[in-house]
């Protein structure tokens, strides 16, 4: 999930009523082993312009989902480099609620960092850009590890349904 999507989800979800459905409780099989997947990033002419890494790890404190993206593109005679690092941490205890997030993006030498953490009143986002820091408080959201892994879980279930458990 990219930076803009994460922030948008957190802000939109905080403004709508809670869904009555029970949260999905993940098993270790659902989450899978710690892993890092690497991908090439390609431009419109099918040339490689960067790479991406998606990683899930576990510690005593909980689970961390990390995404890294590096791109370098030529535009109007200039090379533009963009980097983004995003990590979301979830509790080790089921149903693995959201604990915190960190996003760092850089483009053309400008760096922007955003840290989101649980606070007494909900969520506190600290944004730092160009030497300026600002803070935003938002109501808490129901965001869990199952939500972050939603696409992976959906693909696993569809594959299991199509191929059967013996072909995984």
N, C-alpha and C positions, 0 to 999 in steps of 0.2 A: 504494500500500500504506500503510495507516495505521500509526501509531506502535505500537500494541499488537501488530499483526500482525508488524511488523518485529522487535520484541523477542522475540516468541513464536517466530518462525521461527529467529532466531539461537540462542535457548536450546534449543529442541527439536532443531534440526539438530545441535547440538554433542553431544547425548547419544545419537545413534544412529549405527550404522556407516555408513561411506561407501558410496555407490552405485557399482557397478562400471562404469556406462556412461561413455563418453567425453563430455566437455563439448562442447556445441554451439559451434562457432566462427562468430561472427557476421561477416557482410560489411557493408560500408557501406550496401548496399541494405536489409539487415535492420534496421539501426539507424535509417536515415533521416536526413533533414536536421534540424538543431536546430529545435525548435519549442516553442510554448507553446499548450496547449489550455485554454480557459476553460469552466467549467460553472456553471450555477445550482444552488443547493442549495434544495430545497423541503421544507416541513413536511407534516404529515399532512393539512392542509386545502388542500393544493396552493398554499400561499402561499410566496413566495420568502423564505427566511430567511438566505441567505448566498450565497457563491460559493466556487468551488474552481479552482485552476490546477494543471495537470500540465505539467511542462517537462522537456525533455532538452536538454542542452548539451554542448559539447565544448571542451576546451582542450588544451594541450600535455601536461598531466598526466594527462588521461583524460576520462571521461564523467561527468556529474553528472545525476542524476534528482532533480527537486525537486517536491514537492507542497505546496501552500498551501491551507488551508481557513479560512474566516471564517464564523461563524454567530452570529446574534443571535435569541434566542427569548424569548418571554414565558411565564413559568411562575409560577403562584401570585402573580400581581400584580407580579412583578419581571422586569426585562429581564436576561437572562443572555447575556453575550458570551463566545464561545469562539474562540480562534485556534490554529492549529497550522501549523508549518512543519517540513518533513521533507526532508532531502537525503541522498542516498547517492552516494558517489563510487566509481568503478571505474577500474582501470588502463587506460591507452591501448593497452596491448599485449594482443593476443588470448591467451587466451580472456577477457580483461577481468575479472580477479578483483576482489572487493570490497576497497576500501581503507579507507573510513571512512564514518561516518554522523553526522548531527546532527539532533536533534529538539528543537523548542521548542514548548511548549504553554502556553497561558494561559487561565484561566477565573476570573472574578470577582476579578481582580487578582492571583491566584496564578500564578507562573511556574515552570515546571519545564523544565530543559534536560538533555538526554542526549547525550553524545558517545561514539561507539564508534570505536576505531581499532585497527589491527593492533599487536600488541606481540610481544616475543620469545617469550612462552609461548602466544600465541594472540590473544585479543581483550581489550581493556581498555575498559570502559564507565565513564564519569565522569558521575554523576548529581548535579545541583544543584537543590535545592528548599528554599524558605523559609530561605535562608542556610546550609543544611547541604549538605555535599558528601560523597558516598560513592563508592567505587570497587568495581567488580566485575571479576574476571578470569574469562574463559571460554575453553575450547579453541577453536581456529580452526574455521571452517566453510567449506564449499565453496558460496559464494554468488557468482554472476557476473552480469554485465550481462544475459546471456540469461535468467537467472531473473527479474530485475527487469522485463524487457520481455516476459515470457512471454505475457501476455494479448494484447498488441499483435501479437506474432509469430503467435500462434494465429489471431487474427482475420484477419490479412493472408493467411495460408496458406489459410484456409477461403474467403476471398473470391476468391483467385486460382483455387482449385479450382472454385468455383461459376461464376465469371464469365469466366475465362480472362484471360491477361495483357493482352489488348487493351482490356479494359473497366475497368482500374484507373484 
